[in-house]
Amino acid sequence: MKQRIYKALSAITMQPRSELELHETISKLLTAQGIVHRREVKTNRGTVDFVIGDIAMEIKIKGGSIDIARQLIRYLQDPQFTSLILVTTKAIKLPITEVETPEGNKPVFVIELWRNFI
């Protein structure tokens, strides 16, 4: 599933003007690829931007890596998620690549869209 998501998002070649615009674009691309998803899903750990099966997907165009990592860790503490994909428009170095939980280690994948804008 992750490869299908990567493929769908590789079609984003224009810098979005806002996070909302990026959400809309991502939703359209996922739908066009037949990837069933839910948006703005409320969980006991906060509101996740997208949920695709057991994958959480968070979209960020602003914020520091520590604050973003804290949010991702919180989301991955939810037992319904087995992994998380961070989609960002900037280059980022997260201090985490996986999160240790009672269910086991859960990986964090990063899609840096800025590479598509070059």
N, C-alpha and C positions, 0 to 999 in steps of 0.2 A: 504493500500500500504506500509506503514512504516514497518509493520510486515513482509511482503514479502522481503523487502530490508534487514531488520535485519537478517532474515533467510539466505538469499543469502550470506551475508557478514560473517556469522558465520563459513563459510567454510574456511576462511583465517586463517591458523595456522602457517605460516612461516613469520618471520620478513622480510619485503621487503627491498631491498638494496637501493631503491630510490623511490621518489614520482611517477615518471613515471612508474616504475614497479608496484606500487600499483594501479595506474590508470588502467593499462592494466588488472591486475588481477580482479579488481572490474568490469570492463566492461564485461569481459568474464563470470563472475559469474552472473551478472544481465541478460545477454543474455541467459545463460543456464536456468535461472528461468523464461524466457519469459517476463522480465521486460523491456519495451521499454524505452530507454534513449538516451539523446544526450550528447556529450562530448564537453568541452571547448566552452561553449555557451557565446557569447558576448552579454552583456546587457548594458543599459545606466549607470549601476553601477559597471561595470567591467566584467571580464571573470569568469564565474562560472564553476567549474570543471565538474559537471554533472547536468542535468536537467531531472527530472522524473515527467512528468505531470506538476503540479503546485508546486513541491517540488524542491528546490535547494539543491545540495549536494556538500560540500566542503571537500577536502582531505588535511590533514596536517600531516607531519611527523616532522616538525620543527616549531619554532616560539613560542613566549610568549602568554599567555592567553589574555592579554590586546590587543595586535596587532591583534590576531585572532578575538577577539570579535568585534573590530572596523570593520574589513572586513565583518563579518557576518551581522552586523547591516546595513552596506552599501548595501549589497545584498538584505536584507529583505525590504529595502525601495522601491524596485522594485515591483510595483503592481501585476506583474504576479505570484509572489511567495506567497504561503500561509503559508509555513513553511520551515525550513532548517535543514538538517542533517549534522553535522560535523563528519567526520570519521577521527580518529587520531590513531597513533600507540603508543601514550604515555598517561599516566594519566594526566588529565587536569581538572582544576577547573575554569570554565568560570564565569565571573562576571555577566552573563546574562542567563536567561532561556527563555525569550521571548522578542520580540521587539515591541514597540508600534508604529503603523503607522496609517495614515489616514484611511486605510482599516480595522483597528482593530489590536489587539495583535496577533503577529505571533510567534509560539513556535520554540525554538531551541532544537533539540535533539542531543545527543552526543553518538557516538559509539566508545568506546575505544578498539581498536583491541589488545592491549598488553595483555588483559585478555585471548585471544585465544592462545598466545604464551607460556603460562605457562605449 
